[in-house]
Amino acid sequence: MNKKMSQKKIERDFEKLLSTLKQKDGFINYQLDHNGSVVHLGYLKTSVDPQKLEKYILPRLQEYLYHDLNELKSYIPITKTELTDNADSIQEKLVSGHLFIYMEKSSPSYLLIPIPLDEKRDVGVPEVEFSVVGPKEAFVEDIDTNLNLIRKRLDIPELKVNKLKVGTITKTEVAVMSIEGIADEENVNTAIQRIQDVDIDQVIDSSYIQQVIADNKNSPFPQLLDTERPDRIAAVLAEGKVVIVVDGSPHVLLGPTTLIEFFSAFEDYFLNWMVASAFRLIRLLAVFFSILISPLYVAIITHHFEMIPNTLLGTLVSSRTQVPFPPILEAILLELAIELLREAGARLPTKVGQTIGIVGGIVIGTASVEAGLTSSILLIVVGVAALGSFTTPVYKMSNTIRLIRFPLLLVAHVYGLLGLAISIAYVMVHLLRLTSLGRPFMEPIFPFRFKDFKDALIRLPFDKQDKRPYAVRPNKVVRPSGKDKNA
């Protein structure tokens, strides 16, 4: 009696499921008679691979003799097939590329077979972090491909992957990676816990995760570094850092990170240490120059013109003779013009964008000087500041540098050098208070750790970098050198 009631409930659940699925666009319900029983096969046409369906599933449904789904499962040459009685989970499985087989009077009720339609682009070269020397592989939007690119470089059993689902609607797969025995468990658990606590309906890209798990969500500075290079990810995993891979995103997050890392191109490690150190210092100086040169010009011209040498004063006066605007308005107009050109170049097709950037910069700059709307010296200052911001290897940090220049310009106009100094001090205090996955963002400057400077402002030779960065609290501080050493 109980068996008959249970079978009737299964049949009612199936009829309810079938009625719901028929309302979905692209749902296919295929039926066939087999050994005196009706077999139902259901799937979403847009989600499954038709070649796998015709090659591996349909022939076995028609040619083999089976009495229940348990027996049929042994004939299906596809891994991760699943038997279930839970009709509620089937809709979610269908969207992810599964098909279900329902056989009347069989228990378990459903056989779920994954045959997703894999439409993904091939592995290409890095577009944002391109390097002249070194590997030319970049991540793609498929998480399995990205994990394979990392495993290819770190083929060790200690490489651990924790997979999570994020987003109430998108159910995006997120993988947290670390090397067991090297990475600090506290860092790993912090990353996993914050991702588990994410309460949003959709996660489309790793940038969503970067924003919602940041230590300070109101800071313009990114607190996790994103990269499209598998070689960089392999290197930071070996240092003891935590990596976050998001399905659908060609950029992978890493942390804990420090401010200095955002100005270190991974190409530095493919060059001689002296050359790499020189380029890194030039990059850092260019960033400071980019942030301060325009506000300094406005502050000095507006409030402290007595600081200008006599040999330069005449040139400045003559360049501003015909300019009707005060220095602050002149500077903001030029900065906005640079930003408009940059945005136009980024949004237009590549070849058109390059032409707009070059021609637009020359035409607008020359025309504004000849019309007397801006001085030629300020045009040079703003142009050099823009070039300095381009040297930042990480795009999101470059955006931050572009942003903070505008409030510094306003403060320099109102309060001069004193206000500029106070504003810089405020930014430094903000940076000193920032953390990345709970670790100091300004390390090794604060807290000061002399030993971590071997790969900070400059890069020492590899044989001098015998210890992992203390900022990530690695379980093994000393790198293996000839024989295994433990800190």
Secondary structure, DSSP 8 states (H G I E B T S, - for coil): -HHHHHHHHHHHHHHHHHHHHTTSTTEEEEEEEETTEEEEEEEETTTB-HHHIIIIIHHHHHHS--SSHHHHHTT---TT-EEE--STTHHHHHHTTEEEEEETT-SSSEEEEE-B----------SSS--SSS------S-HHHHHHHHHHH---TTEEEEEEEE-TTT-EEEEEEEETTTS-HHHHHHHHHHHHT---S---SHHHHHHHT-S-TT-SS-SSEEE--HHHHHHHHHHT-EEEEETT-S-EEEES--GGGGG--GGGGGS-HHHHHHHHHHHHHHHHHHHHHHHHHHHHHHH-GGGS-HHHHHHHHHHTTT--S-HHHHHHHHHHHHHHHHHHHHHS-HHHHHHHHHHHHHHHHHHHHHTTSS-HHHHHHHHHHHHHHHT-SSHHHHHHHHHHHHHHHHHHHHHHHHHHHHHHHHHHHHHHH-EETTEETTTTTTTT-GGGGGBTTSB--GGG--B--GGG--S--B--SSS----
